[in-house]
Amino acid sequence: MNDYKRKPDWIRVKAPTSKGYIETRNLMRGLKLNTVCEEAACPNIGECWTKKHTTVMILGDTCTRACRFCNIKTGKGNPVDADEPAHVAEMVVVTDMKHIVITSVDRDDLDDGGADQFVKVIAAVRAASPTTTIEILTPDFRNKPGALEKVIAAKPDVFNHNMETVPRLYTRIRPGARYFHSLNLLSRVKEIDPEIFTKSGVMLGLGEQEVEVLQVMDDMRSADIDFMTIGQYLQPTKKHVEVEEFIKPDQFIAYKKRGLAKGFLHISSSPLTRSSHHASEDFEVLKAARLAKLKKQTNHIHQDAPIDIDEMKKHNPNHSL
């Protein structure tokens, strides 16, 4: 219907050409690793790969679902690569990566949805580079009993699963998923291991209303999600769902302010924000925000502690109480 809506100036990026980008691309090819950066046509690939920051996509390059916003090819899943965990670990060591993001395609064809491969990759990275922090961006493990619990037990530092859009648009945008299943998955992570940071994100410009975005924020906070990402949807090809609107940068700033007021530890909200963009820096912000929150809560508890009159008299015998 349209010939791609013309992108506004604030959404345009230059084609990647840096030496660091080429070195990262060659490394990924040599280790036979897929990245969501390439498969999903991320606009930030030049910036991230120049810094040797990549989001590894395990379990092949073919997804068993067909979300209408996603550029990853769909079809029958590839055989699981037994060497993949070792290759991911080698990449982390070679690049001296301090924080890695590991994601995957949906693998509805596997009994555990690919959970076992997540566990193996996490273990391999931990063994090869114990100080590297690990963030995972998982599928929804829908109809895969025990899969989520298996991955949580591997103790990633950050557990991310994207809600993607508002509930009203799920049947059109994300037909293979269910909004409240995804929300409950993230809530379950916190119930099992409160120490793991939880994270989720949405795309704007698909026809959602502001009130719906704010309701998603409230739903995420009810699930105790720590970190929310908000970015602009970009149409990968003409066969994908069209962009309804390019949201202005000021609106992204406004959403960030509203989200922080609702209690998120961190919000990343801009037209070019993506789940893994600046993930390493964001992880440091998350840790600092949690410490600040705990300190504030501790101080509040001390301020509200009941006064022990007898104890005060013992230490201040001349004080008139």
TIVO-690529 format. One record per residue (C-alpha): residue in three letters; x, z, y. Coordinates in steps of 0.5 Angstrom, whole numbers, padded with zeros to 4 digits, always signed. Example, Ala and Ser with C-alpha at 12.3 -4.5 7.8 and 13.67 -1.06 7.14 Angstrom:
// residues 2
   residu       x       z       y
      Ala   +0025   +0016   -0009
      Ser   +0027   +0014   -0002
This chain:
// residues 321
   residu       x       z       y
      Met   +0000   +0000   +0000
      Asn   +0006   +0001   +0005
      Asp   +0013   -0001   +0005
      Tyr   +0016   +0006   +0005
      Lys   +0014   +0009   +0011
      Arg   +0020   +0009   +0016
      Lys   +0024   +0015   +0016
      Pro   +0025   +0019   +0022
      Asp   +0032   +0020   +0025
      Trp   +0032   +0027   +0023
      Ile   +0032   +0025   +0015
      Arg   +0037   +0019   +0015
      Val   +0044   +0020   +0012
      Lys   +0050   +0016   +0011
      Ala   +0052   +0013   +0004
      Pro   +0057   +0017   +0001
      Thr   +0064   +0014   +0001
      Ser   +0069   +0020   +0001
      Lys   +0075   +0021   -0003
      Gly   +0072   +0027   -0006
      Tyr   +0065   +0024   -0008
      Ile   +0069   +0019   -0012
      Glu   +0073   +0024   -0015
      Thr   +0067   +0028   -0017
      Arg   +0063   +0022   -0020
      Asn   +0069   +0020   -0024
      Leu   +0070   +0027   -0027
      Met   +0062   +0027   -0029
      Arg   +0063   +0020   -0032
      Gly   +0069   +0022   -0036
      Leu   +0066   +0028   -0039
      Lys   +0060   +0024   -0040
      Leu   +0055   +0029   -0036
      Asn   +0049   +0028   -0032
      Thr   +0047   +0030   -0025
      Val   +0041   +0031   -0022
      Cys   +0044   +0029   -0016
      Glu   +0044   +0022   -0018
      Glu   +0038   +0021   -0023
      Ala   +0034   +0024   -0017
      Ala   +0037   +0020   -0012
      Cys   +0038   +0026   -0008
      Pro   +0040   +0025   +0000
      Asn   +0045   +0030   +0000
      Ile   +0050   +0028   -0006
      Gly   +0055   +0025   -0001
      Glu   +0056   +0032   +0003
      Cys   +0055   +0036   -0004
      Trp   +0060   +0032   -0008
      Thr   +0065   +0031   -0003
      Lys   +0066   +0039   -0004
      Lys   +0066   +0038   -0011
      His   +0059   +0042   -0012
      Thr   +0055   +0038   -0017
      Thr   +0048   +0040   -0020
      Val   +0049   +0039   -0028
      Met   +0043   +0036   -0032
      Ile   +0043   +0038   -0039
      Leu   +0039   +0035   -0045
      Gly   +0040   +0028   -0043
      Asp   +0038   +0023   -0038
      Thr   +0031   +0022   -0040
      Cys   +0025   +0026   -0039
      Thr   +0019   +0027   -0043
      Arg   +0014   +0028   -0037
      Ala   +0012   +0023   -0032
      Cys   +0012   +0027   -0025
      Arg   +0009   +0022   -0020
      Phe   +0015   +0024   -0015
      Cys   +0021   +0024   -0019
      Asn   +0026   +0019   -0020
      Ile   +0029   +0021   -0027
      Lys   +0027   +0016   -0032
      Thr   +0022   +0018   -0038
      Gly   +0021   +0017   -0045
      Lys   +0023   +0019   -0052
      Gly   +0029   +0025   -0051
      Asn   +0036   +0024   -0053
      Pro   +0039   +0027   -0058
      Val   +0042   +0034   -0056
      Asp   +0049   +0033   -0055
      Ala   +0053   +0039   -0058
      Asp   +0059   +0038   -0054
      Glu   +0056   +0039   -0047
      Pro   +0057   +0046   -0047
      Ala   +0064   +0045   -0047
      His   +0064   +0039   -0042
      Val   +0060   +0043   -0037
      Ala   +0065   +0049   -0038
      Glu   +0071   +0044   -0037
      Met   +0068   +0041   -0031
      Val   +0067   +0048   -0028
      Val   +0075   +0050   -0029
      Val   +0077   +0043   -0027
      Thr   +0073   +0044   -0020
      Asp   +0075   +0051   -0019
      Met   +0067   +0052   -0018
      Lys   +0065   +0059   -0016
      His   +0057   +0058   -0017
      Ile   +0054   +0053   -0021
      Val   +0047   +0050   -0022
      Ile   +0045   +0048   -0029
      Thr   +0038   +0044   -0029
      Ser   +0035   +0040   -0035
      Val   +0030   +0034   -0036
      Asp   +0023   +0037   -0039
      Arg   +0024   +0037   -0047
      Asp   +0017   +0037   -0050
      Asp   +0020   +0034   -0056
      Leu   +0024   +0040   -0058
      Asp   +0021   +0046   -0061
      Asp   +0024   +0051   -0056
      Gly   +0024   +0046   -0050
      Gly   +0032   +0046   -0050
      Ala   +0032   +0054   -0049
      Asp   +0038   +0054   -0054
      Gln   +0042   +0049   -0050
      Phe   +0041   +0053   -0044
      Val   +0044   +0059   -0047
      Lys   +0050   +0055   -0050
      Val   +0052   +0052   -0043
      Ile   +0051   +0059   -0040
      Ala   +0056   +0062   -0045
      Ala   +0061   +0057   -0045
      Val   +0061   +0057   -0037
      Arg   +0062   +0065   -0038
      Ala   +0067   +0064   -0043
      Ala   +0071   +0059   -0039
      Ser   +0070   +0062   -0032
      Pro   +0068   +0069   -0032
      Thr   +0068   +0070   -0024
      Thr   +0063   +0063   -0023
      Thr   +0056   +0065   -0022
      Ile   +0051   +0061   -0025
      Glu   +0044   +0059   -0023
      Ile   +0039   +0055   -0027
      Leu   +0033   +0051   -0025
      Thr   +0029   +0050   -0032
      Pro   +0023   +0047   -0034
      Asp   +0017   +0051   -0035
      Phe   +0018   +0052   -0043
      Arg   +0010   +0051   -0043
      Asn   +0008   +0052   -0050
      Lys   +0015   +0054   -0053
      Pro   +0014   +0061   -0055
      Gly   +0020   +0065   -0054
      Ala   +0024   +0060   -0050
      Leu   +0024   +0064   -0044
      Glu   +0026   +0070   -0046
      Lys   +0032   +0067   -0050
      Val   +0034   +0064   -0043
      Ile   +0033   +0071   -0039
      Ala   +0037   +0074   -0045
      Ala   +0043   +0070   -0043
      Lys   +0043   +0073   -0036
      Pro   +0044   +0068   -0031
      Asp   +0045   +0070   -0024
      Val   +0039   +0066   -0021
      Phe   +0033   +0063   -0025
      Asn   +0030   +0058   -0021
      His   +0024   +0054   -0023
      Asn   +0020   +0050   -0018
      Met   +0013   +0050   -0016
      Glu   +0014   +0043   -0013
      Thr   +0007   +0043   -0009
      Val   +0000   +0046   -0008
      Pro   -0005   +0047   -0013
      Arg   -0010   +0042   -0011
      Leu   -0005   +0037   -0012
      Tyr   -0002   +0038   -0019
      Thr   -0007   +0033   -0022
      Arg   -0004   +0028   -0018
      Ile   +0003   +0030   -0017
      Arg   +0005   +0034   -0023
      Pro   +0000   +0032   -0028
      Gly   +0004   +0035   -0034
      Ala   +0005   +0042   -0031
      Arg   +0000   +0048   -0029
      Tyr   +0001   +0052   -0023
      Phe   -0001   +0058   -0025
      His   +0003   +0058   -0032
      Ser   +0010   +0056   -0027
      Leu   +0008   +0062   -0023
      Asn   +0007   +0067   -0029
      Leu   +0014   +0064   -0032
      Leu   +0017   +0067   -0025
      Ser   +0014   +0073   -0025
      Arg   +0016   +0074   -0033
      Val   +0023   +0073   -0031
      Lys   +0023   +0079   -0026
      Glu   +0019   +0083   -0031
      Ile   +0024   +0083   -0036
      Asp   +0030   +0083   -0032
      Pro   +0029   +0085   -0025
      Glu   +0037   +0084   -0023
      Ile   +0036   +0077   -0024
      Phe   +0035   +0073   -0017
      Thr   +0028   +0069   -0018
      Lys   +0028   +0062   -0014
      Ser   +0022   +0057   -0013
      Gly   +0021   +0051   -0008
      Val   +0016   +0046   -0006
      Met   +0016   +0039   -0003
      Leu   +0012   +0038   +0004
      Gly   +0009   +0031   +0006
      Leu   +0005   +0030   +0000
      Gly   -0002   +0031   +0003
      Glu   -0002   +0039   +0003
      Gln   -0005   +0043   +0009
      Glu   -0001   +0049   +0012
      Val   -0006   +0054   +0010
      Glu   -0004   +0052   +0003
      Val   +0003   +0052   +0004
      Leu   +0002   +0059   +0006
      Gln   -0002   +0061   +0000
      Val   +0003   +0059   -0004
      Met   +0008   +0063   -0001
      Asp   +0003   +0069   -0002
      Asp   +0003   +0067   -0009
      Met   +0010   +0067   -0010
      Arg   +0011   +0074   -0007
      Ser   +0006   +0076   -0011
      Ala   +0011   +0074   -0017
      Asp   +0016   +0078   -0013
      Ile   +0020   +0071   -0012
      Asp   +0026   +0072   -0008
      Phe   +0028   +0066   -0005
      Met   +0024   +0060   -0003
      Thr   +0026   +0053   -0001
      Ile   +0022   +0048   +0003
      Gly   +0024   +0041   +0004
      Gln   +0021   +0034   +0005
      Tyr   +0019   +0029   +0000
      Leu   +0022   +0022   +0000
      Gln   +0019   +0017   -0004
      Pro   +0024   +0014   -0009
      Thr   +0021   +0007   -0011
      Lys   +0015   +0004   -0009
      Lys   +0012   +0006   -0016
      His   +0012   +0013   -0014
      Val   +0007   +0017   -0010
      Glu   +0007   +0015   -0003
      Val   +0010   +0020   +0003
      Glu   +0003   +0022   +0007
      Glu   +0007   +0025   +0013
      Phe   +0014   +0026   +0015
      Ile   +0014   +0034   +0017
      Lys   +0018   +0035   +0024
      Pro   +0024   +0040   +0024
      Asp   +0020   +0045   +0028
      Gln   +0015   +0046   +0023
      Phe   +0020   +0047   +0017
      Ile   +0023   +0053   +0022
      Ala   +0016   +0056   +0023
      Tyr   +0015   +0056   +0015
      Lys   +0022   +0060   +0015
      Lys   +0020   +0065   +0020
      Arg   +0013   +0066   +0016
      Gly   +0016   +0066   +0009
      Leu   +0021   +0072   +0012
      Ala   +0016   +0076   +0015
      Lys   +0012   +0076   +0008
      Gly   +0018   +0079   +0005
      Phe   +0023   +0073   +0002
      Leu   +0030   +0075   +0001
      His   +0032   +0068   +0004
      Ile   +0028   +0062   +0006
      Ser   +0032   +0055   +0006
      Ser   +0027   +0050   +0010
      Ser   +0029   +0044   +0013
      Pro   +0027   +0036   +0012
      Leu   +0034   +0035   +0007
      Thr   +0033   +0042   +0004
      Arg   +0033   +0041   -0004
      Ser   +0033   +0046   -0009
      Ser   +0041   +0046   -0010
      His   +0043   +0044   -0003
      His   +0048   +0050   -0001
      Ala   +0047   +0054   -0007
      Ser   +0053   +0057   -0007
      Glu   +0052   +0060   +0000
      Asp   +0045   +0061   -0001
      Phe   +0047   +0066   -0007
      Glu   +0052   +0070   -0002
      Val   +0046   +0071   +0003
      Leu   +0041   +0073   -0003
      Lys   +0046   +0078   -0005
      Ala   +0047   +0081   +0002
      Ala   +0040   +0081   +0003
      Arg   +0038   +0085   -0003
      Leu   +0044   +0090   -0001
      Ala   +0041   +0091   +0006
      Lys   +0034   +0092   +0003
      Leu   +0036   +0097   -0002
      Lys   +0040   +0101   +0004
      Lys   +0034   +0100   +0008
      Gln   +0029   +0103   +0003
      Thr   +0034   +0109   +0001
      Asn   +0035   +0111   +0008
      His   +0027   +0111   +0009
      Ile   +0027   +0115   +0003
      His   +0032   +0120   +0006
      Gln   +0028   +0120   +0012
      Asp   +0022   +0122   +0009
      Ala   +0024   +0127   +0004
      Pro   +0021   +0134   +0004
      Ile   +0024   +0139   +0008
      Asp   +0027   +0145   +0004
      Ile   +0026   +0151   +0008
      Asp   +0029   +0156   +0004
      Glu   +0035   +0151   +0003
      Met   +0036   +0150   +0011
      Lys   +0035   +0158   +0012
      Lys   +0041   +0159   +0006
      His   +0046   +0154   +0010
      Asn   +0043   +0156   +0017
      Pro   +0042   +0164   +0017
      Asn   +0041   +0165   +0024
      His   +0037   +0159   +0025
      Ser   +0030   +0161   +0027
      Leu   +0025   +0157   +0023
